[in-house]
Amino acid sequence: MAQPLDVFASGCFEGTTALVTGGGTGIGRAVALAFARLGGDVVIASRDLDHLRSAADEITSHGARCLAHPVDIRDTESVDRLRAAAADFGPVDFVINNAGGQFPAPPADITDNGWRAVVDLNLNGTWNMISRFAPQLVEQGHGAIVNIVHIYSFERGGGPFAHSGAARAGVVNLTSTLARTLARANVRINAIAPGTVDTLGMQVNEADVLEELEGMADFLGDVVRLTPMGRLGLPDEVAAGVLFLCSPAGAWVTGTALRIDGGEYGGDWMEVWPGRAW
């Protein structure tokens, strides 16, 4: 059976460089490896150097060049250092803003610091990356930016993630706003909103926490049951969407938010915080 990335021609990203934040694990790692397998060079960045080193070893095993560089996207000076390091590595063609994170909690349990931390990471951090790298793409006269959000970014609300839903909705709006002007320089910007994807980070930081908070013995089983396609997503399925938006096949696509979710957004959602109004 064909795999998600099999549809791309071998070497179709040869001569290009992709920068992937959160590139050491999960979806970000899958995206970085996908570019490498198809001939691209990769800059991966995150706060965890151990994860970066492991991912870099796997990327270079495919014959690609790889720069692994630490970054805290909330810190503009850290992003500036990443931009300088990437410039030394070579011109960046694609910027994949995948770094982010959230924790499930009832609204009443989200502290002021917790709210600000999630908004700072997911919204401000994405802006910090765009504001530093978009001018380079504009100067080059080509390139693409892909912002990874999630299905809680839209009209149905944030489910168990009021803080992250609000922040990511801001990223979706920012994507639409910037698309109208960046297009004048042949630079495209889009967002991808995955549903529940089978990664270790999702299991540990979301599913396990929800099961502990609500006593849900089989949270992921409920997600599978309520998702029309009846399964979790795979990291490579999200990576294929990213590559499509960066490839010549996506050359006339900008300002859109693509849901990759097996129908989860349009399916039934389990009740969050049963019996609670706040």
VOPAGU-2260 file (C-alpha; in pm, 1 decimal, decimal comma):
REM VOPAGU-2260
SITE   aa  ch    i         X         Y         Z
SITE  MET   A    0       0,0       0,0       0,0
SITE  ALA   A    1     134,1     345,1     -93,2
SITE  GLN   A    2     252,4     562,9     193,3
SITE  PRO   A    3     171,8     935,6     231,8
SITE  LEU   A    4     508,5    1058,4     104,2
SITE  ASP   A    5     529,4     816,5    -189,3
SITE  VAL   A    6     342,4    1058,1    -416,6
SITE  PHE   A    7     634,7    1302,7    -424,6
SITE  ALA   A    8     898,8    1269,5    -694,6
SITE  SER   A    9    1243,3    1171,7    -572,6
SITE  GLY   A   10    1465,4    1477,7    -546,3
SITE  CYS   A   11    1179,1    1725,2    -582,8
SITE  PHE   A   12    1325,8    1945,2    -306,2
SITE  GLU   A   13    1685,0    1920,0    -424,0
SITE  GLY   A   14    1865,3    2254,0    -396,4
SITE  THR   A   15    1630,8    2388,2    -128,2
SITE  THR   A   16    1655,6    2434,4     247,5
SITE  ALA   A   17    1371,9    2398,2     496,5
SITE  LEU   A   18    1378,1    2533,7     852,5
SITE  VAL   A   19    1160,5    2336,5    1093,8
SITE  THR   A   20    1102,6    2447,9    1451,5
SITE  GLY   A   21    1019,4    2172,7    1694,9
SITE  GLY   A   22    1211,6    1957,3    1448,7
SITE  GLY   A   23    1349,6    1706,5    1697,2
SITE  THR   A   24    1035,8    1505,3    1769,7
SITE  GLY   A   25     686,4    1420,3    1651,9
SITE  ILE   A   26     536,4    1603,6    1356,7
SITE  GLY   A   27     834,0    1838,1    1323,0
SITE  ARG   A   28    1078,2    1549,1    1297,3
SITE  ALA   A   29     858,6    1379,6    1037,0
SITE  VAL   A   30     849,1    1700,7     832,1
SITE  ALA   A   31    1225,9    1748,4     851,2
SITE  LEU   A   32    1291,7    1387,2     749,6
SITE  ALA   A   33    1045,7    1416,9     461,0
SITE  PHE   A   34    1232,6    1714,6     316,7
SITE  ALA   A   35    1563,0    1528,6     357,3
SITE  ARG   A   36    1437,7    1212,6     186,8
SITE  LEU   A   37    1329,5    1422,6    -110,1
SITE  GLY   A   38    1663,7    1594,2    -155,2
SITE  GLY   A   39    1633,4    1902,8      62,5
SITE  ASP   A   40    1871,7    2033,0     327,1
SITE  VAL   A   41    1725,6    2100,2     669,0
SITE  VAL   A   42    1768,5    2334,0     963,7
SITE  ILE   A   43    1602,5    2192,9    1274,0
SITE  ALA   A   44    1555,5    2396,0    1590,2
SITE  SER   A   45    1406,3    2341,0    1934,1
SITE  ARG   A   46    1491,1    2380,1    2301,5
SITE  ASP   A   47    1601,3    2016,0    2344,4
SITE  LEU   A   48    1948,6    1954,6    2203,0
SITE  ASP   A   49    1935,3    1579,6    2265,6
SITE  HIS   A   50    1627,0    1546,0    2046,9
SITE  LEU   A   51    1788,4    1765,7    1781,4
SITE  ARG   A   52    2107,3    1557,7    1772,5
SITE  SER   A   53    1910,7    1234,6    1732,1
SITE  ALA   A   54    1698,9    1382,1    1451,4
SITE  ALA   A   55    2007,5    1530,1    1281,2
SITE  ASP   A   56    2175,5    1187,9    1275,1
SITE  GLU   A   57    1871,1    1039,2    1103,6
SITE  ILE   A   58    1844,9    1328,6     856,5
SITE  THR   A   59    2209,6    1309,0     750,7
SITE  SER   A   60    2174,0     933,6     702,1
SITE  HIS   A   61    1958,8    1023,1     400,8
SITE  GLY   A   62    2244,8    1225,1     251,4
SITE  ALA   A   63    2104,7    1565,4     339,6
SITE  ARG   A   64    2292,4    1845,6     509,5
SITE  CYS   A   65    2147,2    1933,8     848,2
SITE  LEU   A   66    2201,0    2214,2    1095,8
SITE  ALA   A   67    2067,6    2149,6    1445,6
SITE  HIS   A   68    2040,8    2472,8    1642,2
SITE  PRO   A   69    1884,1    2544,4    1982,0
SITE  VAL   A   70    1607,6    2805,0    1994,0
SITE  ASP   A   71    1342,5    2935,6    2227,8
SITE  ILE   A   72    1093,1    3094,4    1990,5
SITE  ARG   A   73     952,7    3308,0    2273,5
SITE  ASP   A   74    1288,7    3486,2    2303,5
SITE  THR   A   75    1354,8    3726,4    2015,9
SITE  GLU   A   76    1730,9    3723,0    2078,1
SITE  SER   A   77    1728,1    3343,1    2051,8
SITE  VAL   A   78    1538,3    3366,7    1722,6
SITE  ASP   A   79    1789,3    3625,3    1600,5
SITE  ARG   A   80    2071,5    3380,9    1673,1
SITE  LEU   A   81    1886,8    3109,7    1481,7
SITE  ARG   A   82    1845,2    3343,1    1184,9
SITE  ALA   A   83    2218,8    3420,2    1183,4
SITE  ALA   A   84    2311,9    3052,4    1204,8
SITE  ALA   A   85    2068,1    2961,4     927,9
SITE  ALA   A   86    2210,3    3238,3     706,8
SITE  ASP   A   87    2558,4    3089,8     747,4
SITE  PHE   A   88    2417,7    2748,1     653,3
SITE  GLY   A   89    2258,1    2888,0     335,9
SITE  PRO   A   90    1940,7    3062,6     214,5
SITE  VAL   A   91    1619,6    2925,5     366,0
SITE  ASP   A   92    1336,6    2853,8     121,5
SITE  PHE   A   93    1071,5    2715,8     356,0
SITE  VAL   A   94     992,1    2805,5     717,2
SITE  ILE   A   95     781,2    2551,9     905,8
SITE  ASN   A   96     655,0    2695,7    1235,1
SITE  ASN   A   97     584,0    2374,1    1418,2
SITE  ALA   A   98     715,8    2454,1    1768,4
SITE  GLY   A   99     440,0    2507,8    2021,1
SITE  GLY   A  100     254,0    2333,7    2295,1
SITE  GLN   A  101     -32,9    2337,2    2538,5
SITE  PHE   A  102    -177,4    2155,6    2833,4
SITE  PRO   A  103    -542,3    2054,7    2879,5
SITE  ALA   A  104    -718,8    2226,7    3167,8
SITE  PRO   A  105   -1061,8    2358,7    3261,7
SITE  PRO   A  106   -1069,7    2738,1    3222,3
SITE  ALA   A  107   -1088,7    2784,9    3598,7
SITE  ASP   A  108    -760,6    2597,2    3639,5
SITE  ILE   A  109    -563,7    2808,0    3390,6
SITE  THR   A  110    -355,4    3053,0    3590,6
SITE  ASP   A  111    -253,9    3394,7    3464,8
SITE  ASN   A  112      99,2    3265,7    3412,3
SITE  GLY   A  113     -27,5    2952,1    3238,3
SITE  TRP   A  114    -240,1    3156,7    2999,7
SITE  ARG   A  115      42,5    3394,2    2914,8
SITE  ALA   A  116     293,7    3112,7    2869,9
SITE  VAL   A  117      76,7    2929,3    2616,6
SITE  VAL   A  118     -12,0    3245,2    2424,4
SITE  ASP   A  119     351,0    3357,7    2427,6
SITE  LEU   A  120     469,6    3024,8    2288,4
SITE  ASN   A  121     206,1    2960,7    2024,7
SITE  LEU   A  122     115,6    3310,5    1903,1
SITE  ASN   A  123     406,0    3537,5    1991,0
SITE  GLY   A  124     661,7    3268,3    1914,8
SITE  THR   A  125     515,2    3215,1    1568,9
SITE  TRP   A  126     521,6    3589,3    1509,0
SITE  ASN   A  127     883,7    3607,2    1623,8
SITE  MET   A  128     979,8    3350,8    1361,9
SITE  ILE   A  129     780,1    3508,6    1081,9
SITE  SER   A  130     901,8    3859,8    1157,4
SITE  ARG   A  131    1266,0    3744,2    1137,6
SITE  PHE   A  132    1245,1    3513,9     834,4
SITE  ALA   A  133     973,9    3660,6     610,5
SITE  PRO   A  134    1193,8    3958,2     507,4
SITE  GLN   A  135    1457,4    3715,2     377,5
SITE  LEU   A  136    1198,8    3527,3     170,8
SITE  VAL   A  137    1066,8    3856,7      35,3
SITE  GLU   A  138    1416,3    3963,9     -62,4
SITE  GLN   A  139    1473,1    3631,5    -239,3
SITE  GLY   A  140    1144,7    3669,1    -424,9
SITE  HIS   A  141    1022,4    3320,3    -342,6
SITE  GLY   A  142     952,2    3086,1     -55,1
SITE  ALA   A  143     679,4    2945,8     166,3
SITE  ILE   A  144     582,2    2958,2     532,4
SITE  VAL   A  145     365,5    2687,9     692,0
SITE  ASN   A  146     224,2    2740,6    1041,0
SITE  ILE   A  147     117,8    2427,7    1230,5
SITE  VAL   A  148    -190,9    2494,9    1442,6
SITE  HIS   A  149    -464,9    2242,9    1536,5
SITE  ILE   A  150    -835,5    2175,6    1482,9
SITE  TYR   A  151    -920,2    2375,7    1796,8
SITE  SER   A  152    -824,6    2694,7    1609,1
SITE  PHE   A  153   -1160,3    2747,2    1437,9
SITE  GLU   A  154   -1526,2    2827,1    1503,0
SITE  ARG   A  155   -1600,4    2523,0    1719,0
SITE  GLY   A  156   -1362,9    2652,3    1984,7
SITE  GLY   A  157   -1071,2    2515,0    2177,9
SITE  GLY   A  158   -1218,6    2207,4    2344,2
SITE  PRO   A  159    -992,9    2133,0    2641,8
SITE  PHE   A  160    -745,5    2404,3    2534,3
SITE  ALA   A  161    -904,5    2748,5    2580,6
SITE  HIS   A  162    -562,9    2916,8    2593,0
SITE  SER   A  163    -409,7    2733,7    2297,6
SITE  GLY   A  164    -728,1    2757,6    2091,6
SITE  ALA   A  165    -727,1    3134,0    2132,0
SITE  ALA   A  166    -356,5    3161,1    2049,8
SITE  ARG   A  167    -374,9    2935,3    1745,5
SITE  ALA   A  168    -682,3    3116,3    1617,5
SITE  GLY   A  169    -461,3    3423,7    1620,4
SITE  VAL   A  170    -206,8    3237,2    1408,2
SITE  VAL   A  171    -476,6    3144,2    1155,8
SITE  ASN   A  172    -584,3    3509,1    1132,9
SITE  LEU   A  173    -222,4    3621,2    1100,9
SITE  THR   A  174    -174,1    3369,3     819,5
SITE  SER   A  175    -466,8    3512,9     625,6
SITE  THR   A  176    -354,7    3869,7     688,8
SITE  LEU   A  177       4,6    3823,3     574,1
SITE  ALA   A  178     -88,5    3618,4     267,3
SITE  ARG   A  179    -231,1    3924,1      91,9
SITE  THR   A  180      95,2    4117,7     105,5
SITE  LEU   A  181     359,2    3844,5      95,3
SITE  ALA   A  182     208,4    3723,1    -231,4
SITE  ARG   A  183     341,9    4039,5    -399,2
SITE  ALA   A  184     690,7    3893,9    -347,2
SITE  ASN   A  185     590,9    3541,5    -455,2
SITE  VAL   A  186     600,2    3423,3     -92,9
SITE  ARG   A  187     318,1    3198,6      21,8
SITE  ILE   A  188     197,0    3145,8     378,8
SITE  ASN   A  189     -50,4    2880,8     490,7
SITE  ALA   A  190    -151,2    2691,2     802,0
SITE  ILE   A  191    -209,8    2322,9     867,1
SITE  ALA   A  192    -445,6    2212,0    1141,6
SITE  PRO   A  193    -389,2    1848,2    1236,9
SITE  GLY   A  194    -639,9    1646,9    1430,3
SITE  THR   A  195    -522,8    1399,8    1693,6
SITE  VAL   A  196    -192,2    1262,0    1565,5
SITE  ASP   A  197     -22,4     955,6    1710,1
SITE  THR   A  198     292,8    1100,4    1865,0
SITE  LEU   A  199     460,1    1050,7    2200,7
SITE  GLY   A  200     412,1    1418,2    2283,4
SITE  MET   A  201      37,9    1395,9    2227,5
SITE  GLN   A  202      17,2    1084,4    2443,1
SITE  VAL   A  203     220,3    1223,7    2734,3
SITE  ASN   A  204     121,0    1590,8    2732,0
SITE  GLU   A  205    -243,2    1563,2    2633,7
SITE  ALA   A  206    -402,6    1217,6    2647,8
SITE  ASP   A  207    -238,8    1106,1    2973,8
SITE  VAL   A  208    -318,8    1438,5    3140,5
SITE  LEU   A  209    -683,1    1431,1    3029,6
SITE  GLU   A  210    -725,0    1074,9    3150,8
SITE  GLU   A  211    -586,4    1175,3    3489,7
SITE  LEU   A  212    -796,2    1492,0    3515,6
SITE  GLU   A  213   -1123,6    1336,7    3409,2
SITE  GLY   A  214   -1066,8     972,4    3487,6
SITE  MET   A  215   -1114,2     879,0    3121,6
SITE  ALA   A  216    -981,3     525,1    3105,5
SITE  ASP   A  217    -961,3     527,6    2725,5
SITE  PHE   A  218    -945,5     886,4    2602,1
SITE  LEU   A  219    -774,3     796,4    2275,0
SITE  GLY   A  220   -1021,1     515,1    2219,2
SITE  ASP   A  221   -1300,2     769,9    2245,3
SITE  VAL   A  222   -1122,8     998,6    1998,2
SITE  VAL   A  223   -1092,4     711,8    1750,3
SITE  ARG   A  224   -1456,8     616,3    1799,4
SITE  LEU   A  225   -1577,4     971,9    1736,0
SITE  THR   A  226   -1348,5    1044,9    1440,1
SITE  PRO   A  227   -1528,5     961,2    1112,8
SITE  MET   A  228   -1225,5     784,4     963,7
SITE  GLY   A  229   -1191,1     577,1    1281,1
SITE  ARG   A  230    -822,4     622,7    1360,2
SITE  LEU   A  231    -553,1     863,0    1478,0
SITE  GLY   A  232    -342,1    1050,3    1225,9
SITE  LEU   A  233      16,1     966,4    1138,1
SITE  PRO   A  234     300,2    1221,4    1148,1
SITE  ASP   A  235     384,9    1145,0     784,1
SITE  GLU   A  236      29,6    1237,1     682,2
SITE  VAL   A  237      80,7    1584,7     824,6
SITE  ALA   A  238     428,5    1602,3     671,7
SITE  ALA   A  239     279,2    1524,3     329,8
SITE  GLY   A  240      47,4    1823,0     367,6
SITE  VAL   A  241     340,4    2048,6     454,9
SITE  LEU   A  242     537,9    1928,2     154,1
SITE  PHE   A  243     240,4    1981,0     -75,6
SITE  LEU   A  244     212,1    2343,8      35,9
SITE  CYS   A  245     585,9    2397,5     -21,9
SITE  SER   A  246     599,6    2211,6    -353,6
SITE  PRO   A  247     520,2    2336,9    -704,4
SITE  ALA   A  248     181,4    2165,8    -663,9
SITE  GLY   A  249      96,4    2430,4    -402,8
SITE  ALA   A  250     229,5    2723,5    -601,2
SITE  TRP   A  251    -112,7    2891,7    -622,0
SITE  VAL   A  252    -216,4    2821,7    -261,2
SITE  THR   A  253    -179,1    3092,9      -0,6
SITE  GLY   A  254    -372,3    3223,0     298,4
SITE  THR   A  255    -547,8    2893,9     364,0
SITE  ALA   A  256    -577,1    2672,1     670,6
SITE  LEU   A  257    -579,8    2305,4     572,3
SITE  ARG   A  258    -731,7    2058,2     816,7
SITE  ILE   A  259    -568,4    1714,5     815,2
SITE  ASP   A  260    -779,5    1527,9    1065,3
SITE  GLY   A  261    -967,5    1226,9     927,6
SITE  GLY   A  262   -1289,0    1425,9     964,1
SITE  GLU   A  263   -1237,4    1481,6    1337,0
SITE  TYR   A  264   -1328,7    1851,3    1322,1
SITE  GLY   A  265   -1665,1    1773,2    1162,8
SITE  GLY   A  266   -1739,2    1469,4    1377,4
SITE  ASP   A  267   -1881,6    1441,3    1727,5
SITE  TRP   A  268   -1668,6    1580,9    2008,1
SITE  MET   A  269   -1666,2    1428,6    2350,8
SITE  GLU   A  270   -1793,0    1646,7    2632,5
SITE  VAL   A  271   -1509,2    1822,3    2813,3
SITE  TRP   A  272   -1522,4    1889,1    3185,6
SITE  PRO   A  273   -1859,5    1713,9    3237,2
SITE  GLY   A  274   -2083,9    1895,9    3479,3
SITE  ARG   A  275   -1865,9    2206,0    3495,3
SITE  ALA   A  276   -1969,2    2552,2    3375,6
SITE  TRP   A  277   -1622,2    2696,9    3441,7
